Every structure is written in C-alpha cells, then in structure tokens.
Amino acid sequence: MGERALLVGCADLAEVLGLHAVLAASPLPGQVEVLAAARTVLVRVTDRPARDRLAPLLRELQATSAPPAAGDVVVIDTVYDGADLAAVAEHTGLSVEGVVAAHSGEEWTAAFGGFAPGFAYLVGPTTLTVPRRASPRTAVPAGAVALAGHFSAVYPRSSPGGWQLVGRTDAPMWDLDRQPPALLRPGDRVRFRPVRERVAGRGAEPAVATAAGAGSGAHAGPAATVSTAGPAPTSSLTVVATGAQSLVQDLGRPGLLDLGVTPSGAADRGSARQANRLVGNDRAAAVVETVLGGLELRATGHHVLAVSGAPAPLTLLHDTEELAHPPTDTPFLLPDGHVLRLGPPAVGLRAYVAVRGGLAVPPVLGSRSTDVLSGTGPAPLTAGTVLPVGPPPGRAVGQPEPARVRAAEELTVGVVLGPRADRVTAESLGRLLGQAWTVTDRSNRVGLRLDGAPLERVDEAELESEGTVAGAVQLPSDGRPVVFLADHPVTGGYPVLAVVRDADLDVLAQARPGDRLRFRDATSPRGDAT
C-alpha cells in the first residue's frame, strides 16, 4: 500500500487478531504501527526500503489464530427505533421484535477499531448479517446503533455512514477526559440492553455499566478550545477574520490508529515546516493553516511571522491604514497592535502562518492539529479567537527561501499501484493513469474528489473495511476516484487502486477546485518526474 505501508491479507478475523497481537508485542525492524481490520492487517513502516525488507518476513510470519483476550463486559442501554429496523427485519426474515431479541440477546466482542475515534467493530455469533445501505447517509447521528455485514457498532459522533441503523444510545463512546478515551477496546465484551426511552431522560441511571465503571460524558465537538473571551495573553495573536477556513495544525498525532485516530496534521507538511524554519521554530511547532486568503491576525506584543505555501498577498495594517506588503517565504515583524491580512493567492490553496515561539494552544492526544473528520483537536478558528504564543526558541530567524507553490497547467503526482488495482479492468487502470482528472469543489482535508471518465470495476462485491493511508486512491461505486488527504478515515471499504508517493502529498494539498491532476506510475522509468 504505497511506499510506507503493507496490507497483509489473512484467512479470517481470528488470524487477523493473532497477527496483530504478534506484531504489536514484537515489532519488526522498521515497523511503525499496525492496524487490524476484518480480513487484513495494515503495517505502516518507516520508508520504502523497510517496506521491501518486511514483505517477505510478513509472508512467513506465523501467527496463532486466536480471539482477543477477554476484557470488560460493557452494557449499553439501547432504544431500538432505528430508521432501518424494518428493512433489517425484512432482509433477515425476522420480525422487528425478533431483530431486537437477536441483537440484544448476543454477547458481542470488540474486535478492532477504525473509521472514527471510539468506533469499534463488534463481532458475535450473529444471525443478523445484512449489507450496507445502497446509498450512504450524509450524516448518521451520534449514538446510532448499527449493523453492516456481520458487524455491529455504535457511531461515536455524527458522521457520514452506510450502515443499517437499528437503534440509539447515549453511551459515551469517546471521551477525552477518560483514560483510555475509547469506551470499547479490543477484547471487550458488549451487551445491548433494550430500554424504552433515551437514557439521558431516565434520571441518574447510568447509560453504561462495565466491570471497571463508566467515564464521564462524551464531547459533542472538538476536544480543545482556544480562548475567545477575557484579557488576551501578553504574547498572542487574535483572529480578526478567518477567511474560508483557518485551523491550527502541526505535524500530527501518529501512532493512534488502533484508537481510530488518524495522524491528521498540516495538509502541506513541507510548507508548514518551511514557515517554522523561517521564524526559527522547531519543525513541528503549531501554525495556522488557512484556505484561499481572508485571514486577519492582530498582534499582542511584537512578533516575527512568516507565511509559506500558497503565495497569498500580505498586508500590514494599523487602525485600518495599510502600512506595508511583506513578501511570503520571508520572516517579517508584526508589531504590537498591528494586523496581518492575507489576500487570495493566485495559485495554490493553503497558506501557513508561523509565529516565532509557535502557537501554544492546548495539545490533544499529543498534538495541536485539528482533525476536521473526527473533531479531535482545537476548534476551527473564529473571529475573536485568541492564540497564545510560546516563548521564543533558541535558534536564529531564517533567511528568505524560494516559494514552494508555483503555477502549473497540470499537477502531476507519482503513484504506487495497488493493493486493489485488480478490482478494475485493465482498460480502466490505464485510464486512471492516462487521463487528466479534474478536482471538484467537494474536496476538503479528508480527500480530493475527482471528476473524469469513470472507471469500471471487475467485481462489484463489497470489500470489507481495511486500513488506509494518506494518498490512497479509493474508487467509490460511481467510478470516480477519491484521493485521501490528512484527515482521512482510519479504515475504508472502497478498493484502493493506488497510493500517491509520500513526497507528492504536498502537491495534493495545494490542488484547488478546477485544477487538473494526472497520476503517473512511480515504478515506471519516467515515474519519478513530478
């Protein structure tokens, strides 16, 4: 799966869990982390040489097929009134009451996590095997109890989804004030207890009972907030205007795939590192990532700033008077009380604003990045948000550097084909590489949605969810690819035809709606030309 991951196919879920246990207990040289799924184990590695070294070792590795060790028993009070309950009854040949009895009468086991923080795939000796919905919902409510294939799950927060909804619960599936934050961990046993009304309306009765007790209530939104009221810190930047979208980002939170937490971080990592380098920060310091200009920041205290990425025109203002137009990719002074305004860039999409000392917002799970898919990290910036600035670093301010984002008629990125390239016809695989795709306006930090002549699958059978990575080129049922970016889900159920080279992910981050994007086989003699 690309240059820095391998997808290991297993005979069944028991073998998946056995292999995952072996690799987690005794990591192979170059292994970064592993993620279990229904029939596969995703192994992330340090680089392409490590990938090539580990492939033959993984083929020969002996893993005991065994279920996970028994964990706590978690009881989840559930109101069985889901929108798809009647459809599930019709598909299984049971009555509605029979579906409820079957779902609540089983003891389920949390096999693995994925999709979103707190989302656990539950398995059991079920008679309720049902397909996903033909058309996924754009928003499934938090607490929805659902079925898909032979799995059951509870959606921890509102998100898109194609599972069949049979009920709802107020159980806090993901709570960053609880350790660990996920209510269900691999090996936990789960029982759904039917109730007649939402648990929140039943007074003091707990929504969840476990052998270890339940944690506090779930967060409905992002886990960290930044001050929007009260006196500003003596060293800070205050958001005057946000533009289309402005977020706090650093280099992400890797190593948490088993919790359903994607690494996230700056979409254009090179530009974020460059902005930090120019002001003398550590490369991983938190910056502001902003889309298509419109951001305005007011200084409290004197600050050294730099803006990299999409070359947005910069203006320094004081009391609405324009004073100067500093260049991008160059450090400059923003005096106390002055405002920096970013205009719309002529090319590219995302600009990065670094301040000497870095943005000292509270970290969440070891990172200050905002993950827009899961809601993890600082809330998106709004007018009035106060961003505290950390102490200045010991290293010197950098020298001006060349711009990283330049105009081009077409964007070209190298890809490594697979792991599911055999899911499309040979002619369609050639079309994936042969045509220029158009970036649509439905793209965001989760992924780029592309338009062009659709590709044809060889097999329309559903693919059980498996681990994914940034740069994965997925093929939904409409035949038009989606390329995952920084905030992609941990697992996905569409076939991945190819994975963009790690070095070219920053190119994807700067693609704007209407841009034309071409894939090139990175294993061919011409594949490294980007």
C-alpha positions in Angstrom: 0.0 0.0 0.0 2.2 2.8 -1.3 5.8 3.4 -0.2 5.4 3.3 3.5 2.8 0.6 4.3 1.9 -3.0 3.6 -1.5 -4.7 3.6 -1.4 -8.3 4.9 -4.3 -10.5 3.8 -5.4 -13.1 6.4 -7.7 -16.1 6.2 -10.2 -14.8 8.7 -10.7 -12.4 11.6 -9.1 -14.8 14.1 -5.9 -14.8 12.1 -6.0 -11.0 11.8 -6.2 -10.7 15.6 -3.4 -13.2 16.0 -1.1 -11.5 13.6 -1.9 -8.1 15.1 -1.1 -9.4 18.6 2.3 -10.8 17.4 3.3 -7.6 15.6 2.2 -5.4 18.5 4.1 -7.4 21.0 7.3 -7.9 18.9 7.6 -5.1 16.3 9.7 -5.9 13.2 12.6 -3.6 12.3 11.2 -0.6 10.5 7.6 -1.2 11.7 5.9 2.0 12.8 2.4 0.7 13.8 -0.2 -1.9 12.9 -4.0 -1.8 12.4 -6.3 -4.8 12.4 -9.4 -4.9 10.2 -11.8 -7.5 9.0 -9.5 -9.6 6.8 -6.3 -7.6 6.7 -3.6 -6.0 8.9 -2.1 -2.7 7.8 1.6 -2.4 8.7 3.0 1.1 8.5 6.7 1.3 8.1 9.5 4.0 8.1 10.3 4.1 4.4 10.3 2.2 1.1 13.4 0.1 1.9 11.8 -1.1 5.2 8.6 -2.0 3.3 10.6 -4.2 0.9 12.5 -5.8 3.7 9.4 -6.6 5.7 7.3 -8.0 2.9 8.9 -11.5 2.8 9.1 -11.6 6.6 5.4 -11.0 6.9 4.6 -13.7 4.4 6.4 -16.2 6.5 5.4 -14.9 10.0 3.5 -17.5 12.0 0.5 -16.0 13.8 -1.7 -18.0 16.1 -5.4 -17.8 15.1 -6.9 -16.9 18.4 -9.6 -14.5 19.6 -8.6 -11.5 21.6 -8.2 -11.9 25.4 -11.5 -11.3 27.2 -11.8 -7.8 28.5 -14.5 -5.9 30.5 -18.2 -6.6 30.0 -19.8 -3.3 28.7 -23.6 -3.0 28.9 -25.1 -0.4 26.5 -28.7 0.8 27.0 -30.3 1.0 23.6 -33.6 2.3 22.3 -34.5 0.1 19.3 -36.2 2.5 17.0 -33.6 2.8 14.2 -34.6 4.0 10.7 -33.6 0.7 9.1 -35.0 -1.6 11.7 -37.9 -2.7 9.4 -35.5 -3.2 6.5 -33.2 -5.4 8.6 -36.2 -7.5 9.7 -37.3 -8.0 6.1 -33.8 -8.9 4.9 -33.2 -11.4 7.7 -36.8 -12.9 7.6 -37.3 -12.0 11.3 -40.0 -9.8 12.9 -38.9 -6.4 14.3 -39.1 -8.0 17.7 -37.0 -10.9 16.5 -34.3 -8.5 15.3 -34.2 -6.7 18.7 -34.1 -10.1 20.5 -31.3 -11.3 18.4 -29.2 -8.2 18.6 -29.7 -7.7 22.4 -29.5 -11.4 23.2 -25.9 -11.9 21.9 -22.7 -11.2 23.6 -20.6 -9.2 21.1 -16.8 -8.8 21.2 -14.9 -5.6 20.2 -12.5 -7.0 17.6 -10.8 -3.8 16.3 -11.3 -0.1 15.9 -11.4 2.2 12.9 -13.4 4.6 10.8 -13.5 7.2 13.6 -12.3 7.6 17.2 -14.3 5.4 19.5 -15.8 3.4 16.6 -15.4 -0.3 17.4 -16.2 -3.2 15.1 -18.2 -5.7 17.2 -18.4 -9.4 16.2 -20.6 -12.2 17.5 -22.4 -15.4 16.5 -25.0 -13.3 14.8 -27.9 -14.2 12.6 -28.2 -10.5 11.6 -25.8 -10.4 8.6 -27.0 -7.5 6.4 -25.5 -5.5 3.6 -24.6 -1.8 3.9 -27.2 0.7 2.5 -27.1 1.2 -1.3 -26.7 4.9 -0.7 -24.8 6.0 2.4 -26.3 8.7 4.6 -24.5 12.1 4.6 -25.0 12.3 8.4 -25.6 9.4 10.9 -26.4 10.8 14.4 -24.1 10.2 17.3 -25.1 7.2 19.3 -26.7 5.4 16.4 -26.5 1.6 16.9 -26.0 -0.1 13.5 -25.3 -3.3 11.6 -23.3 -4.0 8.4 -22.2 -7.4 7.2 -21.7 -9.5 10.3 -20.6 -6.5 12.4 -22.4 -4.2 14.8 -21.2 -0.8 16.1 -22.1 2.4 17.7 -21.4 5.7 15.9 -19.4 7.9 18.4 -20.3 11.2 16.8 -22.3 12.5 13.8 -20.6 11.4 10.6 -21.4 10.0 7.1 -22.1 6.3 7.0 -23.8 3.5 5.2 -24.6 1.0 8.0 -28.1 -0.1 8.8 -29.5 1.8 11.8 -31.4 -0.3 14.4 -31.3 1.8 17.5 -29.7 4.6 19.5 -27.8 5.1 22.8 -26.4 7.9 24.9 -23.4 5.8 26.0 -20.2 8.0 25.7 -18.2 6.0 23.2 -15.3 8.6 23.0 -14.4 10.9 25.9 -11.0 12.6 26.1 -11.5 13.1 29.8 -11.5 9.3 30.3 -8.4 7.1 30.1 -8.5 5.4 27.7 -10.8 7.7 25.8 -12.5 4.9 23.9 -15.3 3.1 25.8 -14.7 -0.1 23.9 -11.3 -1.6 23.5 -10.3 -4.8 21.6 -11.3 -7.8 23.6 -14.1 -6.1 25.5 -17.4 -8.0 25.6 -20.6 -6.0 24.8 -24.2 -6.5 25.6 -27.0 -4.2 24.3 -29.8 -3.8 26.8 -33.2 -2.7 25.4 -34.8 0.3 27.0 -38.0 2.2 26.1 -36.6 5.8 26.1 -33.4 7.7 25.6 -31.0 7.1 28.5 -30.5 10.8 29.1 -34.1 11.2 30.1 -34.0 8.4 32.7 -32.6 10.4 35.6 -29.5 9.1 37.4 -29.5 5.6 35.9 -26.1 5.1 34.1 -26.0 4.7 30.3 -23.1 2.2 30.5 -22.1 -0.4 33.0 -18.6 -2.0 32.9 -16.5 -4.1 35.1 -14.4 -1.1 35.7 -17.2 1.6 35.8 -18.1 4.2 33.2 -16.4 7.5 32.5 -17.8 11.0 32.2 -20.0 12.3 29.3 -18.9 12.4 25.7 -17.7 15.5 23.9 -20.1 16.6 21.2 -17.5 18.6 19.3 -13.7 19.3 19.2 -11.9 18.3 22.4 -9.9 21.5 22.9 -11.0 25.1 22.8 -9.0 28.3 22.5 -9.9 31.4 24.4 -12.5 33.7 22.8 -13.2 35.9 25.8 -11.3 37.7 28.6 -8.0 39.5 28.5 -5.6 38.4 25.8 -2.3 36.9 26.9 0.7 39.3 26.8 2.1 37.4 23.9 -0.7 36.3 21.5 -2.4 36.6 18.1 -6.1 37.4 17.9 -8.1 36.3 15.0 -9.9 39.2 13.4 -11.3 37.3 10.3 -10.9 33.7 9.3 -11.5 33.5 5.5 -13.0 30.3 4.2 -11.3 28.1 6.8 -8.5 28.6 9.2 -7.2 25.8 11.5 -4.4 25.2 14.0 -2.1 22.5 12.6 1.3 20.9 13.5 2.8 17.7 12.1 0.0 15.5 13.5 -0.5 12.7 16.0 0.8 9.4 14.6 0.6 6.1 16.4 -3.1 6.1 17.4 -4.6 4.1 14.5 -5.9 1.4 16.9 -8.0 4.1 18.6 -9.5 5.1 15.3 -7.4 8.4 15.3 -5.8 9.3 12.0 -2.5 11.2 12.1 -4.0 14.4 10.7 -1.6 17.4 10.8 -0.8 20.0 8.2 -2.0 19.0 4.7 1.1 20.6 3.1 3.7 19.4 5.5 6.6 21.0 3.6 5.1 24.4 3.7 4.3 24.2 7.4 7.9 23.1 8.1 9.2 26.0 5.9 7.2 28.6 7.7 8.5 27.3 11.0 12.1 27.2 9.7 11.9 30.9 8.6 10.9 32.1 12.1 13.4 29.8 13.9 10.9 27.3 15.3 11.1 23.6 15.7 9.7 22.0 12.6 6.7 20.6 14.5 5.5 23.8 16.1 1.9 24.7 15.6 0.9 27.1 12.8 -2.3 28.5 11.3 -3.4 26.7 8.1 -5.7 28.9 6.0 -7.6 28.4 2.8 -7.8 30.9 -0.1 -6.9 34.0 1.9 -9.1 36.2 4.1 -7.3 35.5 7.4 -6.5 38.5 9.6 -4.5 38.3 12.8 -3.9 41.1 15.3 -0.7 41.1 17.4 -0.5 41.5 21.2 3.2 42.0 21.7 5.9 42.2 18.9 6.1 39.0 16.8 8.2 37.6 14.0 6.0 35.8 11.4 6.4 34.0 8.1 3.9 32.8 5.6 4.6 29.9 3.2 2.6 27.7 0.9 0.1 29.3 -1.5 1.6 32.7 -2.2 -1.1 34.9 -0.7 -0.5 38.7 -0.9 0.2 40.1 2.6 -0.7 43.4 4.0 0.2 45.0 7.4 -2.4 47.4 8.8 -2.7 49.7 11.8 -6.1 51.3 12.6 -7.2 50.2 9.0 -4.3 52.0 7.4 -2.2 49.9 5.1 1.5 50.2 6.1 3.4 47.5 4.2 3.2 44.4 2.0 5.8 41.9 3.2 6.8 39.0 0.9 5.9 35.4 1.5 8.6 32.9 2.4 10.4 35.6 4.3 10.4 36.4 8.1 8.9 39.8 9.0 7.9 41.8 12.1 4.3 42.2 13.1 4.4 45.0 15.8 2.1 45.1 18.8 -1.4 46.2 17.8 -0.9 45.7 14.1 -2.9 43.4 11.8 -1.7 40.9 9.2 -4.1 40.3 6.3 -3.8 37.5 3.8 -5.3 38.1 0.4 -6.4 35.4 -2.1 -3.5 33.5 -3.7 -3.3 33.4 -7.5 -2.2 29.7 -7.3 -2.4 27.0 -4.7 -5.0 26.6 -1.9 -3.4 26.6 1.6 -1.1 29.1 3.2 0.7 28.5 6.5 1.3 31.3 9.1 4.1 30.6 11.6 4.9 32.9 14.6 8.2 32.7 16.4 7.6 30.7 19.5 4.7 28.7 17.9 1.0 28.6 18.8 0.8 27.5 22.5 -2.8 26.1 22.3 -3.5 23.0 24.5 -2.4 19.8 22.8 -5.0 16.9 22.4 -3.6 13.4 22.3 -0.1 14.8 21.9 -0.8 17.2 19.0 -2.2 20.6 18.4 -3.7 19.6 15.0 -7.4 20.0 14.1 -8.8 16.8 12.6 -12.0 18.0 10.8 -13.3 14.5 10.2 -13.3 13.3 13.8 -13.4 16.7 15.6 -10.2 15.9 17.5 -8.0 18.9 18.4 -8.6 22.7 18.6 -11.9 24.0 17.3 -11.7 25.7 13.9 -10.7 29.4 14.3 -13.4 32.1 14.6 -13.3 35.8 14.8 -12.2 36.7 18.4 -10.2 33.5 19.0 -7.0 34.3 21.0 -4.0 32.2 20.1 -1.3 32.3 22.8 2.3 32.4 21.5 5.0 30.3 23.2 8.4 31.5 24.3 10.9 32.3 21.5 13.2 29.4 20.5 16.9 29.4 20.9 17.7 29.2 17.2 18.0 32.2 14.9 15.4 33.5 12.4 15.9 32.0 8.9 16.8 33.6 5.6 14.2 34.1 2.7 13.6 30.9 0.7 12.1 30.2 -2.7 8.3 29.7 -2.9 7.2 26.1 -2.8 3.9 26.5 -4.7 4.1 27.7 -8.4 1.6 27.9 -11.3 1.3 24.8 -13.5 -1.1 23.8 -16.3 -1.4 20.4 -14.7 -0.5 18.8 -11.4 1.3 15.5 -11.7 1.9 13.1 -8.8 3.6 9.7 -8.7 1.6 6.7 -7.5 2.4 3.1 -6.5 -0.3 0.8 -7.9 -2.2 -1.5 -5.6 -3.2 -3.0 -3.3 -6.6 -3.4 -5.1 -5.7 -2.5 -8.6 -7.1 -5.8 -9.7 -10.6 -4.6 -8.8 -10.8 -2.6 -12.1 -10.5 -3.6 -15.7 -7.1 -3.3 -17.4 -8.6 -0.6 -19.6 -9.8 1.3 -16.6 -6.4 1.0 -14.9 -4.9 2.5 -18.0 -7.5 5.3 -17.9 -6.6 6.0 -14.2 -3.1 6.8 -15.3 -3.8 8.1 -18.8 -6.4 10.9 -18.3 -6.2 14.2 -16.5 -8.7 14.3 -13.7 -10.5 17.5 -12.5 -10.5 18.4 -8.8 -14.1 19.1 -7.8 -15.5 21.6 -5.3 -16.5 18.7 -3.0 -12.9 18.3 -1.9 -11.6 19.1 1.6 -8.9 18.0 4.1 -10.4 14.5 4.1 -9.8 13.9 0.4 -9.8 15.2 -3.1 -12.9 14.2 -5.1 -12.0 13.9 -8.8 -14.1 14.0 -12.0 -13.4 12.4 -15.3 -14.3 9.4 -17.4 -15.4 6.9 -14.7 -13.5 3.6 -14.2 -15.2 0.2 -14.3 -14.8 -2.4 -11.7 -14.2 -6.1 -12.4 -16.0 -7.1 -9.3 -18.9 -5.1 -7.6 -18.8 -7.2 -4.5 -18.4 -5.2 -1.3 -14.9 -5.0 0.1 -14.6 -5.5 3.9 -13.2 -2.4 5.6 -9.4 -2.3 5.7 -6.8 0.2 6.8 -6.0 3.2 4.7 -3.2 5.8 4.4 -2.9 9.4 3.2 -2.6 9.4 -0.6 -4.8 6.3 -1.1 -6.7 6.5 -4.3 -10.1 4.9 -3.5 -12.7 4.0 -6.1 -16.3 4.5 -4.9 -19.2 2.9 -6.8 -19.6 5.8 -9.2 -16.2 5.1 -10.7 -14.6 8.5 -9.9 -11.6 8.4 -7.6 -11.2 10.0 -4.2 -7.7 10.7 -3.0 -7.3 10.7 0.8 -5.6 13.6 2.4 -4.5 14.4 6.0 -7.9 13.8 7.8 -8.9 10.6 6.0 -10.7 7.9 8.0 -8.5 5.1 9.5 -10.3 2.4 7.6 -12.3 2.3 4.4 -14.5 -0.1 2.4 -13.8 1.0 -1.2 -10.9 -0.6 -3.1 -7.6 1.4 -3.1 -6.2 1.3 -6.7 -3.0 3.1 -5.9 -1.3 5.3 -3.3 0.4 8.6 -4.1 4.1 8.9 -3.2 4.8 10.4 0.2 6.9 13.2 -1.5 3.9 14.3 -3.6 1.2 14.5 -0.9 2.0 18.3 -0.5 1.1 18.7 -4.2 -2.3 17.3 -3.5 -2.8 19.6 -0.5 -2.4 22.7 -2.8 -4.9 21.4 -5.5 -7.9 23.7 -5.8 -11.3 23.1 -7.4 -10.9 23.1 -11.2 -7.3 22.1 -11.2 -6.3 19.2 -13.4 -4.5 16.3 -11.8 -2.6 13.5 -13.5 -1.3 10.3 -11.9 2.0 8.7 -13.1 3.2 5.2 -12.2 6.2 5.9 -9.9 7.6 2.4 -10.6 8.0 3.2 -14.4 11.2 4.7 -15.7 9.5 8.1 -16.0 7.6 7.7 -12.8 9.8 9.9 -10.5 9.3 13.0 -12.7 6.9 15.3 -10.8 
